[in-house]
Amino acid sequence: MLVKSKIKWVALGGLVLSFVSLLVHLLLAKYSSADLVRYSAITGFTEDLNVNIEGRQGAGYSKLWKNVVSLESLQPYPNPRSGYPVPTVQNNGFIYAKIFGGFEKIRSSICDLVTISRLLNATLVVPEIQESTHGKGISSKFKSFSYLYNEDQFIAGLIKDVTIVKSLPPELNELRKLKQFPIFKPKTSASPTFYMKDVLPKLKKAKVVGLVLYDGGCLKPILPSRLAEYQRLRCRVAFHALRFRPEILALGHLMVERLRALGQPYLAFNPGLVRDTLAYHGCAELFQDVHTELIQYRRAQMIKQGIVKEELNVDSHVRKANGSCPLMPEDVGLLLRAMGYPPKTRIYLAGSETFGGQRVMIPLRAMYTNLVDRTSLCSNQELTNLIGPEIPFPEDNSLPPPAKSLDQLKEEWQKAGPRPRPLPPPPDRPIYRHEKEGWYGWVAEKDSEPDPSPIDSRSQAHRLLWDALDYIVSVEADAFFPGFNADGSGRPDFSSLVMGHRLYEMASTRTYRPDRKHLAELFNSSRDNPYHPRRNWTLSVRQHLNKSLGEEGLEREFRQSKPTSFLSHPIPECSCRILKPTEIASTTNKNKINHHLSYEGENVCPKWMHEGVKTVSYQKNPANESESQEDELDFEEQPELDNGGSTTVTTLLLEQDEEMDPND
């Protein structure tokens, strides 16, 4: 009996413990369920800011956001350097243009159009953006150009360079509709000689010529040194005259303010996962299931159109190892963790198209909870106001056929053919409505992609607005990391334009220019002791990314990106260098610079720019300046280690990394 009573007490104690454990788990689930609801950027930022901000900024925190000291001498200077007469009313005629393509192609094409108009001494008609015409169903409040850009600012900002009008004279416009004027379809690699020999004679004869642009430009990126003023004109167009309309600018700056609440920095990240890019470079195998099929279908179209000169099936993993494919979000998360960015870092996800949807962003969101985009920073009303009043699409009134009554079914059975009858085939799997509504819905029913529907065309126009918002936020970011930039591929992309704008306007801000081929080698490395101080994977990543921020990254971009896109690397034509007193004393020629990073044709900034920089430098805190020099010395150089005891730098670096232990 005593044994039985003890067993009962033990069983009772077990039940009590189980009940207590269940109660504790329920309480934990209740107070931790906030992570399961829809994320609000503003709420998340507020909660993040309530956590001892100053205490979180350790020794390595400022190094993640400070400017690159070696590039502070580069300043924007797009003014003409030689005789540059103002355009006259009497010129050779008018140029009108139609631009096809997305945000990147539009921006590049407009800059080239202005340059061509100046070269041919012609009046430019405000170009027509085909993605935002009224045929796409956009608001009647805007024209095609004014849907994205400020038309008046565009005309006024270039009044000393090119004569721009909003439309052709009425009599010429009627003839244009009748296609009475010559039309050209130039390539992006068209040379100035082509325009002087082929286009100019017809322009003088007909007084109007039309240009149709598909490939994101109409003039080759690198021009002879005698045409350096035309390169500077491109910069004046892209970075000064070509401004977004006021509503876009206001909302974009509001998003920046929300990201920088209470003075906190943020990093902008563009994945570069665009369907056309993935198809062009043969990166289909990086995805699975229907996404691979969609990429391969698009690649087959490009091969048929002559855009791709390769085979349909290629090894995507080999392409990724060569650096041709974008970095996947999980790769970027590991790189940022290796750099020391804490999990609460604010990261803005730029790019209106992310192929694969939110599913491919799950690994990065797991590493960085403050990963936000425009939908979490802006309300639906704010985005709707940006679009303007649009005519709603007619509702789908198609109804399924009415159900047949029992009498109707019996009557059909009696009128059917002779018996016995074979059993009917089993019904197909029903295709649900949500499988048809997505842009990929045609895969469920058809073998070929259908033409865009009206709602698809309108969504494509809206994408221009979302790209414009992302462009503003990315240019203003404290740091920018591209998942892909078209370094040498010849196709303009979002990241390249952002990197070029940041290089022109504020070269010293932190813009990462990673070598994807080198990073692929680091990710695929399987050597012994990868976390040993001499072969530390984290330090290798830091060393490469820190070098990409400075002169080494610029030299690589100059070799690869500039030959295919001038706006991705607009120096030295559109910049000048402010010299230190020691450099001025050692300079024998005013226009020749003795500097580690110098380009042919680079100039010294005017005296008034030197005075402005001196005034700013006097306002700096000497303590902060010395700290910056120390950070630059131990964070960016990272000298090679040996067995002679030079491990103090490594030890210091490892102690400063509070977020990731390389030996874990």
C-alpha positions, 0 to 999 in steps of 0.5 A: 500500500505504501508503494502504491501511495508513493506512485500516486503522489509521483503521478500527481506531481508529474501532472502538476509539473506538466500543467505548470509547463503548459501554462508557461509555454502559453504565456511565452506564446502570448507575449512572443506572438508579436513576431507573427503579425504583419510587420510595421516599419514605424512600430519596429523602428520605435521599439528598436530606438527604445533600446539604449541607442548609445550603448549599442554604438560600440567601437566598430559601429561608427566604422560601418557608416563613416565616409571613405576618407580617401575619396573625400577630395572628389567633388561634383563639377559638371560645369563647362570647362571651355567655350560653350555657346548658348543654343540659338533659335535658328537651328537644324530642326526638331528631334522627337523620340519614343522611349521603350523600356523600364526606369533604367532605360528611360533615364539613360535614353533621355540623357543621350537624347539631350546630348544628340540634340546638342551635337546636331544643333537641334530642338528637342521635343520632350520625349514620349515614355511609352510605359506611361502613355494614356494607352496604359490606363494611367491618370489623365492628370499626367502626360507620359513624361510628366508622369515621372519627371518634372517637365518644367524643371527639365526645360529650364535646367537645360536652357543654356545647353539645348532648346527644348519644347513640349510639342512640335508646331501644329503643322509639323505635328500633323505631318508626323502623325502621317509618318512624313518624316524619317525615323531612326532606331539607333543602338546604344553603341551608335557613334557621333559619326553616325549622327553627323553623317546619316541623321544630320543631312535628313534632319536639315532636309526634313526639319524633323526626325524621329528616334525610337529607342529600345535598348536604353540609350542612343550614344556610346558611353565613352566619347573622344576627349574632344567631346568631353563637354558632351559628357559633362552635359550628360551629367547636367541632365542626369543629376540636375535637370532630370528631377522627379515630379514634386509628389514623388520627391516629397514622398521619397524624402518622407521615406528617408526621414522615417528611415532616419528616425532619431538620427539612425543610419540605414543601408539600401540594398537592391537585390537585382533579381530581375527576370530579364537579367536572370534570363540574359545571364543564364541564372535559371537554376538558382531558382526552382519549379515554375520560376526556372521555367519562367526564366528559361521561357524568357531566355528562349525569347531573347535568343529568338530576338537575337539579344542572347547569342548563346545556347538555351541551357547553360550551367547556372552554377558555373555562371554564378562562380564567374560572377555573372549572376546576382548575389542571392539574399542569403549571401548578402545577409552573410556578407553584412553579418561578416562586416559587423552590421547588427541584426537591428540594422535598418535595411531598405529593400529597393527595386520594384521587381524581385523575382521569386517574390517574398519567398527568396527574401526569407533568409535575409529577413531572418538575419535582419528583422528591420528589412523594409520596403515602400509598402511598410514605410508608406500607407496605401493612401500615400501610394494611391495619391502618388498614382493619381485618379485613374479610371477603374477597370470593369469588374469581372462579371463572368458567372459560372453556369447555373447548376442544373436541377434534378429533373434536367439531369434525368431528362438529359440521361434519358435522351442520351445514347444507347446503353451501356455507356462508357464511364466519363473521363475523370475531371481535370484538377480545378485551376483556382482563381489565385493561380490565374491572377498573378503575372505568372498565371499563364503557366498553369494553362498555356505553353506561351506567355500571353500579351499583357492585359490592361491591368498588367500595362497599368502595373508596369506604369506604376512600377516606374513610380516605385523605382523612382521612390527606391532611387531617391531612398537609395541615393540618400542612403548612408550605405548602399549594397548592390546584389547585382550591377551590370559591370560589363554586360552592357545592359543598364540596371538600377544599381549601376545608376544609383552607384553612379549618382552616389559617386558623382554627388558624394563620392565618399559615402559608403557604396559597396562595389563587390566583385561577385566572382571573388565572393563566389570563391570565398563562399565556395572555399573549403580549405582547412582551418577557414577560421584560423586568424591567418585564413579567417573567412570573415576577415577576408570578406571584410578586407574585400568589401572595404577595398571595394569602397575605395580606390580599388573598387573605383578602378575596377568599376572604371574598367568594367562599367564605364565602357558600357554605361557612362552614368554608372561611372561619370568621373573624371569628366564630371568631377574635380579634385580638391588638393591638400596643401602638401599636394598643391605644393608638389603640383607643377601643373595646375591641371595635372594631379599627382594622386594615387587615383587619378584619371586622364583629364582630371582637373583641380577644383576651382578656388571657390570650391577649396574655400567651401571645403575648408569652411566645412573642415574647420567645423569638424571636431578634432577628436572625431577626426583623430578617431576617424583616422584610427578607424581608417587605419585599423579597419580598412588596411588589415595588413597581412599576418605572419608568425612573428607576432603581428596578430594584435590587429586581428585580435582587436578586430575580433574583439570589436565584432560583437555580432559574429564570432568567426570561430563559432 
